[in-house]
Amino acid sequence: MIFIDTPLDVAMARRILRDIALADEPLQHVMGELAGYEARARPIYEHFQERMRADADLIVEGTLGIDLVVERIRCGVESRWAGRTGPA
């Protein structure tokens, strides 16, 4: 398993920026997202991150640019599984 480890604040900012363009009322949308995140979602996301880090075969820093993320995944997969044939 490959885990792209992105800090929760960066992930939230990316989500808001992505979703805000589609919102009819951007301010209300952002306020709702942040309230829900603070009240319910953050502990769930933290638990998810801990589990994924512990189980991952490869962890890649999620604040890197997309090209670097792809390159690190490619290099990690090639070096870890080089020479394998068939199912693991």
C-alpha positions as CSV (number, residue, x, y, z in Angstrom):
1,M,0.0,0.0,0.0
2,I,1.2,3.5,-0.8
3,F,0.2,6.3,1.5
4,I,0.5,9.9,0.4
5,D,1.0,11.6,3.8
6,T,-0.6,15.1,3.6
7,P,-0.9,17.2,6.8
8,L,-4.5,17.7,7.7
9,D,-4.5,21.4,7.3
10,V,-3.1,21.2,3.8
11,A,-5.7,18.5,2.9
12,M,-8.5,20.7,4.2
13,A,-7.2,23.8,2.4
14,R,-7.0,21.8,-0.9
15,R,-10.5,20.5,-0.4
16,I,-12.0,23.9,0.3
17,L,-10.2,25.5,-2.7
18,R,-11.4,22.7,-4.9
19,D,-15.0,22.7,-3.7
20,I,-15.5,26.5,-3.3
21,A,-15.6,27.0,-7.1
22,L,-18.7,24.9,-7.2
23,A,-20.5,26.3,-4.2
24,D,-23.5,28.6,-4.7
25,E,-22.7,30.4,-1.4
26,P,-18.9,30.1,-0.9
27,L,-18.7,31.7,2.6
28,Q,-21.5,29.5,4.0
29,H,-19.9,26.5,2.4
30,V,-16.5,27.2,3.9
31,M,-18.0,27.8,7.3
32,G,-20.0,24.6,7.2
33,E,-16.9,22.6,6.1
34,L,-14.8,24.0,8.9
35,A,-17.4,23.6,11.6
36,G,-17.9,19.9,10.6
37,Y,-14.2,19.3,10.5
38,E,-13.6,20.7,13.9
39,A,-16.6,19.0,15.5
40,R,-16.5,15.6,14.0
41,A,-14.0,14.9,11.2
42,R,-10.6,15.7,12.6
43,P,-10.4,12.8,15.0
44,I,-11.5,10.4,12.3
45,Y,-8.9,11.7,9.9
46,E,-6.2,11.5,12.5
47,H,-7.0,7.9,13.3
48,F,-7.1,7.1,9.5
49,Q,-3.6,8.7,9.1
50,E,-2.2,6.7,12.0
51,R,-3.5,3.4,10.6
52,M,-2.4,4.1,7.0
53,R,1.1,5.1,8.1
54,A,1.5,1.9,10.2
55,D,0.3,-0.3,7.4
56,A,1.9,1.4,4.4
57,D,4.6,-0.2,2.3
58,L,5.6,3.2,1.0
59,I,5.0,6.7,2.4
60,V,5.3,9.7,0.2
61,E,5.2,13.3,1.4
62,G,1.9,14.9,0.3
63,T,3.0,18.5,0.2
64,L,5.3,17.9,-2.7
65,G,4.3,18.8,-6.2
66,I,2.4,16.2,-8.2
67,D,5.4,15.4,-10.4
68,L,7.6,14.7,-7.4
69,V,4.9,12.6,-5.8
70,V,4.6,10.5,-8.9
71,E,8.4,10.2,-9.3
72,R,8.8,9.1,-5.6
73,I,6.1,6.5,-6.0
74,R,7.6,5.2,-9.2
75,C,11.1,5.0,-7.7
76,G,9.8,3.4,-4.5
77,V,7.8,0.8,-6.3
78,E,10.7,0.0,-8.7
79,S,13.2,-0.3,-5.8
80,R,11.0,-2.3,-3.5
81,W,9.5,-4.7,-6.0
82,A,12.3,-4.9,-8.6
83,G,12.7,-8.4,-10.0
84,R,9.4,-9.7,-8.6
85,T,7.2,-11.7,-11.0
86,G,3.7,-12.8,-10.4
87,P,1.5,-12.0,-7.4
88,A,3.1,-11.0,-4.1
